Amino acid sequence: MAQWVRRNDSGFRGYNFAPGSAPPDLSNASQMTDIKHYMAQIGERGRAASAAIGRAGTAQKNAALLAMAEAIDSSRAALAEANGLDLERGREKDLAAPLLDRLELTPGRIDAMITGLHQVASLDDPIGEISGLKYRPTGIQVGRMRVPLGVIGIIYESRPNVTCEAASLCLKSGNAAILRGGSEALHSNQAIAGCIRKGLAKAELDPHVIQVLDRPDREAVGCLIAMPEFVDVIVPRGGKGLIERISRESRVPVIKHLDGNCHLYIDDRADLDKSLTVAVNAKTQRYGTCCTLESLLVARDVAGEILPRLAAAYGKHAVELRGCEETRQILPEAAPASEEDWRAEYLAPILSVCIVAGLDEAIAHINRYGSQHTDAIMTADHGRARRFLREVDSSSVMVNASTRFADGFEYGLGAEIGISTDKLHARGPVGLEGLTSQKFIVLGDGHIRQ
């Protein structure tokens, strides 16, 4: 049997998994208090906690992260049981298989949460870092210091391990966090939240540094994105519909990307063997990620040689090809590509293929149809590579490498809160540094302006 106990010791209304009886129905509206009042309390506590965590030193933050890892490790059975309840409800609601897969907390995913906490603890602390300090003619020194953003609201779906990832990155970067997971993962998220609170308590940090909303109401999201007095930035992680809604309605700045229509251009001066390997990896290594290849561009002079080889390789992975008229002359088995295909993020074994005259046409196509996420070129020409890097307007631009590298871990950030295709304030994978800002600092010795 399992018992769900309401905990008030931290001041946060949540449910912790413990031995005993079955959990209450958290979706029952009769258990919910006024959402606006609830969210105002959450916001006030988050704002106060942001000041406290902003003063915390690196050792204290790392101690909390390691204590969270210990709590998760010792709570494996409780986490698995809570997750089982979410999976059972998900099956009852006929959630699609991919959603159930993302929802599941396997032993390996619990291991990954623990490893991730240790990795974030090992990263350099960006807070307080001073850069660009220079003397001015007046004798003062002017530089910049890296500081937290303040309170970060994170809205996400399905994957309960995001609760741990988001908490660790916000904590290490000196921010307070308000986390709102999907209703389908409510029990799992609350079980993880209990482990987070244990870690904060062991490190003697404010228990409201990380707050995980304990109710599934959609109105809570509406309140969270409309509290600029309490929340400094919103990070949505989920489907396009969620992100579009947040971007449209939020009164708080948003770090986000909508689509991952990633391109690979194979130049007529590319190594075709390497191009084949990279193009297949970029599409087939995983289909459901935002940095998966969705559109392949091929220079006309090498299309006749490389496209049949690519088609054979993609055929082994059952990838459907949709091509322009010129592509279909070489690959008649390819379906005709529509205008929508050039903009599509398939997240499936489907690939659009377009033959272009050369580099100029490839860059124009990417900048017209792309989503400014990740785009790559295969070429042995250094000058063309440099042009591609300069002129393609995306958050990640690559030369002779798979688009699948567009990831915080692969970039050496340790972890990421998400990927931003915006130009302000963060762009690309958002790690610890992306969750900070900079302020000018001036050092003097009684200096006055004449």
BAMI-104621 format. One record per residue (C-alpha): x, y, z. Coordinates in steps of 0.2 Angstrom, whole numbers, padded with zeros to 4 digits, always signed. Layout:
XYZ...
This chain:
+0000+0000+0000+0005+0018-0002+0001+0033+0008+0000+0051+0001+0003+0063+0015+0001+0082+0014+0016+0091+0019+0015+0109+0027+0032+0109+0035+0040+0118+0020+0026+0130+0018+0023+0122+0001+0006+0113-0002+0012+0097-0010+0010+0078-0009+0025+0067-0004+0024+0049-0008+0026+0037+0007+0021+0020+0013+0003+0018+0017-0013+0020+0007-0018+0025-0011-0016+0044-0016-0031+0056-0017-0038+0061-0034-0027+0077-0037-0038+0082-0052-0053+0084-0041-0058+0103-0042-0065+0102-0024-0047+0100-0018-0042+0116-0027-0042+0133-0018-0043+0149-0028-0030+0148-0042-0026+0167-0042-0023+0167-0024-0013+0151-0024-0002+0158-0039+0001+0175-0030+0007+0165-0015+0019+0155-0026+0025+0171-0034+0028+0180-0018+0038+0165-0011+0048+0164-0027+0053+0182-0027+0058+0181-0009+0068+0165-0012+0077+0172-0027+0085+0185-0016+0091+0171-0004+0098+0159-0018+0106+0174-0026+0116+0176-0010+0121+0157-0009+0138+0152-0012+0144+0139-0024+0147+0126-0010+0130+0128-0003+0122+0126-0020+0132+0111-0024+0128+0103-0008+0109+0105-0012+0112+0097-0029+0121+0082-0021+0108+0080-0007+0094+0080-0021+0104+0066-0030+0105+0056-0013+0086+0058-0010+0081+0052-0028+0093+0037-0026+0085+0032-0009+0067+0035-0016+0068+0024-0031+0053+0013-0026+0042+0028-0022+0046+0037-0038+0042+0021-0048+0026+0019-0039+0021+0037-0041+0026+0035-0060+0015+0019-0061+0000+0029-0056+0003+0042-0070+0006+0028-0082-0010+0019-0077-0020+0035-0079-0012+0039-0096-0017+0022-0102-0035+0025-0096-0035+0041-0106-0028+0032-0121-0012+0043-0122-0002+0039-0138+0013+0027-0136+0026+0041-0138+0018+0051-0124+0018+0036-0113+0036+0033-0117+0041+0051-0112+0031+0049-0096+0039+0033-0090+0052+0035-0077+0063+0019-0080+0077+0014-0069+0089+0021-0082+0080+0038-0082+0081+0039-0063+0100+0035-0065+0101+0049-0078+0093+0061-0066+0106+0057-0052+0120+0058-0065+0113+0075-0071+0113+0082-0054+0131+0077-0051+0136+0084-0068+0128+0101-0064+0136+0101-0047+0153+0099-0056+0150+0114-0068+0158+0130-0065+0147+0143-0056+0144+0157-0068+0137+0169-0054+0149+0183-0049+0160+0181-0064+0168+0197-0069+0173+0200-0087+0180+0214-0098+0186+0224-0083+0196+0239-0091+0203+0256-0085+0195+0271-0092+0204+0288-0095+0196+0295-0079+0204+0281-0069+0189+0271-0065+0188+0252-0070+0172+0247-0080+0167+0228-0082+0153+0216-0081+0147+0204-0068+0136+0189-0072+0120+0188-0061+0105+0177-0060+0089+0182-0070+0078+0180-0054+0063+0169-0054+0061+0158-0069+0044+0150-0073+0045+0133-0083+0030+0125-0091+0033+0108-0098+0024+0092-0104+0025+0073-0101+0043+0071-0096+0044+0071-0077+0063+0070-0077+0062+0088-0084+0057+0093-0066+0075+0087-0060+0084+0095-0074+0076+0112-0073+0078+0112-0054+0096+0109-0055+0100+0122-0068+0090+0135-0060+0097+0132-0043+0116+0132-0049+0113+0148-0059+0106+0156-0043+0088+0157-0049+0072+0153-0040+0061+0142-0051+0042+0139-0052+0039+0123-0061+0023+0118-0069+0023+0100-0077+0009+0092-0087-0006+0085-0078-0002+0068-0085+0014+0067-0074+0007+0075-0058+0011+0061-0046+0028+0058-0053+0032+0077-0052+0027+0078-0034+0037+0063-0029+0052+0071-0037+0048+0088-0029+0049+0079-0012+0066+0074-0016+0071+0092-0021+0064+0099-0005+0074+0086+0005+0090+0092-0004+0086+0111-0001+0083+0107+0017+0099+0097+0020+0109+0112+0012+0099+0124+0023+0092+0134+0008+0075+0142+0007+0062+0128+0003+0054+0140-0010+0069+0141-0021+0061+0127-0031+0042+0126-0031+0033+0113-0041+0015+0117-0044+0004+0103-0036-0012+0105-0047-0016+0103-0065-0027+0118-0068-0024+0126-0085-0028+0143-0076-0012+0141-0066-0002+0143-0082-0012+0158-0087-0008+0166-0070+0011+0161-0071+0013+0170-0087+0004+0185-0082+0014+0189-0066+0029+0200-0071+0030+0207-0053+0035+0190-0048+0042+0181-0063+0057+0187-0074+0056+0174-0088+0046+0160-0094+0053+0144-0102+0040+0133-0111+0045+0115-0116+0033+0105-0126+0023+0105-0142+0021+0119-0154+0003+0122-0148+0009+0125-0130+0023+0136-0135+0013+0146-0147+0000+0149-0133+0013+0155-0121+0022+0166-0133+0005+0174-0138-0002+0177-0120+0013+0179-0109+0016+0196-0101+0033+0190-0096+0048+0188-0108+0049+0170-0115+0064+0159-0120+0058+0147-0133+0058+0139-0150+0043+0134-0160+0050+0123-0174+0065+0113-0178+0065+0113-0197+0084+0108-0198+0093+0108-0215+0108+0100-0222+0116+0106-0238+0128+0095-0248+0139+0106-0258+0147+0100-0274+0164+0101-0266+0159+0090-0252+0166+0073-0247+0151+0062-0253+0156+0047-0242+0156+0058-0227+0140+0067-0233+0131+0051-0234+0136+0046-0216+0131+0063-0209+0115+0064-0218+0109+0047-0213+0114+0050-0195+0106+0068-0194+0089+0060-0200+0088+0043-0192+0098+0044-0175+0082+0050-0167+0066+0056-0176+0057+0065-0162+0070+0078-0157+0070+0097-0162+0088+0095-0170+0083+0080-0182+0086+0084-0200+0070+0088-0209+0075+0095-0226+0090+0090-0237+0097+0101-0250+0109+0094-0263+0120+0104-0276+0114+0100-0294+0132+0095-0299+0132+0080-0287+0114+0076-0285+0114+0062-0298+0129+0053-0289+0123+0056-0271+0104+0055-0271+0103+0036-0276+0115+0031-0262+0105+0042-0250+0089+0034-0255+0096+0017-0253+0102+0021-0235+0086+0030-0230+0076+0015-0237+0084+0004-0224+0077+0015-0211+0060+0016-0220+0062+0035-0222+0049+0042-0234+0057+0055-0246+0047+0070-0253+0056+0079-0267+0056+0093-0279+0052+0089-0297+0071+0088-0301+0074+0076-0287+0060+0065-0293+0068+0064-0310+0083+0055-0301+0072+0047-0288+0055+0043-0295+0050+0033-0280+0050+0050-0270+0033+0058-0267+0030+0076-0274+0035+0089-0261+0023+0103-0257+0026+0121-0252+0021+0115-0234+0035+0101-0234+0049+0114-0236+0043+0122-0219+0038+0105-0210+0045+0099-0194+0040+0080-0197+0047+0073-0181+0044+0056-0190+0054+0046-0204+0050+0058-0217+0062+0069-0226+0060+0083-0239+0073+0084-0253+0077+0099-0264+0090+0101-0278+0098+0118-0278+0110+0127-0290+0123+0130-0277+0128+0139-0261+0118+0155-0264+0102+0145-0268+0104+0134-0253+0107+0149-0241+0092+0158-0248+0081+0142-0246+0086+0139-0228+0083+0158-0223+0066+0157-0231+0059+0141-0225+0070+0137-0210+0065+0139-0192+0082+0147-0186+0086+0131-0176+0100+0121-0183+0107+0120-0201+0123+0112-0208+0134+0112-0223+0145+0098-0230+0159+0105-0240+0178+0104-0242+0179+0122-0247+0184+0133-0233+0178+0149-0241+0160+0142-0244+0160+0135-0226+0164+0153-0219+0150+0160-0230+0138+0148-0224+0142+0151-0206+0140+0170-0208+0125+0170-0219+0113+0157-0212+0103+0165-0199+0101+0151-0186+0105+0148-0168+0117+0134-0172+0126+0133-0189+0137+0118-0192+0151+0113-0205+0153+0094-0209+0144+0088-0194+0127+0081-0190+0113+0093-0184+0110+0080-0170+0125+0089-0161+0113+0104-0156+0112+0099-0138+0117+0107-0122+0127+0091-0116+0136+0090-0133+0140+0108-0133+0149+0106-0116+0135+0115-0106+0132+0100-0095+0113+0101-0097+0101+0113-0105+0084+0120-0100+0079+0121-0118+0084+0128-0135+0081+0146-0140+0079+0152-0158+0076+0170-0152+0090+0183-0153+0087+0190-0136+0093+0186-0123+0099+0168-0126+0101+0159-0142+0104+0140-0145+0105+0128-0131+0102+0137-0115+0113+0131-0101+0119+0139-0085+0125+0155-0093+0109+0157-0103+0100+0158-0086+0110+0173-0081+0112+0191-0086+0126+0204-0084+0126+0220-0076+0140+0234-0077+0151+0236-0062+0162+0252-0059+0177+0251-0048+0184+0268-0041+0194+0276-0027+0184+0291-0023+0183+0296-0042+0172+0310-0047+0166+0316-0064+0173+0332-0070
